[in-house]
Amino acid sequence: MTPETTPADLVAFFDRSAVEVGRDLIGATFCVDGVGGIVVETEAYEPDDPASHSFRGETPRNRAMFGPPAQTYVYRSYGIHWCLNFVCRPGSAVLIRALQPTMGLETMIARRGLADPRRLCAGPGRLCEALGIDLSHDGRPLSTNPFALALSGLPQPLVSGPRIGISRAVDLPWRFGLAGSRYVSKTFRQPA
């Protein structure tokens, strides 16, 4: 969070549709304990979206999705990888799919066991491993340590397309990326 960004500013930013927030997070800088980079890929999940964890209501696993805006929702995918989401309005969140690593590269390389910067944070599981995200980060406000989030404030060149790895609502173009980025988890298909 930049010095001029207050916790109230973050709540106002996130207290909107996850689709709007997902677009507007592209170009933001996000770090955990000084390790992170530029958000280059997100996916939006709304409460009435059958692909969302909140679709069937609140459970112990998804409780953070029903909390206040501007907090984290962390869950384990397929029992293997942690995934990081930023909570928007109740029952909605934005999955952080990829970062362009810019800070703490040595730490990320050690955690991931590889040196290719394009693969360090390309995908939700890789991103969480590189940043050291786990269940202990679930439900924590983005305005407090160990997090630092600086919103871009400038329009970014965007691409969008269907979300990845879901079996419901697959046609919704709620995956957003920084146009031309080499750090996204999967390239976006060009419009026909």
Secondary structure as GFF3:
##gff-version 3
##sequence-region A 1 192
A	DSSP	alpha_helix	7	14	.	.	.	ID=ss1
A	DSSP	alpha_helix	18	24	.	.	.	ID=ss2
A	DSSP	beta_strand	29	32	.	.	.	ID=ss3
A	DSSP	beta_strand	35	45	.	.	.	ID=ss4
A	DSSP	three_ten_helix	63	66	.	.	.	ID=ss5
A	DSSP	beta_strand	72	77	.	.	.	ID=ss6
A	DSSP	beta_strand	81	87	.	.	.	ID=ss7
A	DSSP	beta_strand	93	103	.	.	.	ID=ss8
A	DSSP	alpha_helix	105	112	.	.	.	ID=ss9
A	DSSP	alpha_helix	117	120	.	.	.	ID=ss10
A	DSSP	alpha_helix	124	131	.	.	.	ID=ss11
A	DSSP	three_ten_helix	135	137	.	.	.	ID=ss12
A	DSSP	beta_strand	147	150	.	.	.	ID=ss13
A	DSSP	beta_strand	158	161	.	.	.	ID=ss14
A	DSSP	beta_strand	175	178	.	.	.	ID=ss15
###
